[in-house]
Amino acid sequence: MDLEFKTITHFRELGGMKTKDGKTIRHGFFYRCGELAGASEEEKEKIASLNIATVFDLRGRQEVLYRPDFEGDFHYVHIPANEGLQRSDKLFVNVRSFMDLFTGMNEGRYNYHMHHFALGYFNMPYNRNCVATVLNSLDEHRPILLHCYAGKDRTGVLCMIIAAALGCGYEECKANYMFHNTLMEEERREYMQELERRGSTEWGARAFDMTNTAVESWFDCAWYSIFNSYRTIDEYLMEEIGISREQIEDWRKFYLE
């Protein structure tokens, strides 16, 4: 299936990822991307052809109000990945786009912005409502799509958890996360040119570039927030998220080949 999209950024799937015991995640069940708000009619039809049962929108409330998803033949679930993180949803109050956040940024706001992102990665694995809602949908054995704004941070953490739950290790999960930078290369240059045209400050340009980059240390914040507290992914899933041993075994039996 052709997964190349022009109006939906960074569309891809987890199919093909390798587990630590040599198995492979089946294709056609776990899709990920950036926001769906700007999808063309042609690409809405392309989404429909994937037979996606549920779309999980991981964005905050302000983002959804400003740029809602299109309605499709799928179950739509808005489940903010950063819900409960102090002031996370305030990031979009009084701004109309990500560009507005960065154009006039100074050093202090840059430092705050970077800290905010790292803290988000650290806390997302412990948003039990979000993680459990997404993972419990795996019981249905039907395709799902996860997305946020860019399809990198919030989506990246949830996809990391899914892949780890199915048996993928640190290196495989990190490689899947970091692949964003390959997909983003041309778009990243265009964004930076637009910021320059707007007269962005140096700090704004640095923050925007970092925000649109998969950052290894941010991935590690999410990964080790789990594995510094739990010896195995199964312990985390069962004790922290409330997933049963039977569910985990069922997922690995169905979604791996």
PyMOL commands that set and color helices and strands:
alter all, ss='L'
color gray80, all
select helices_A, chain A and resi 41-48+61-66+88-92+98-102+107-126+128-140+154-165+170-197+202-211+216-227+233-241+245-255
alter helices_A, ss='H'
color red, helices_A
select strands_A, chain A and resi 12-13+30-33+54-57+75-78+144-147
alter strands_A, ss='S'
color yellow, strands_A
deselect
rebuild
show_as cartoon
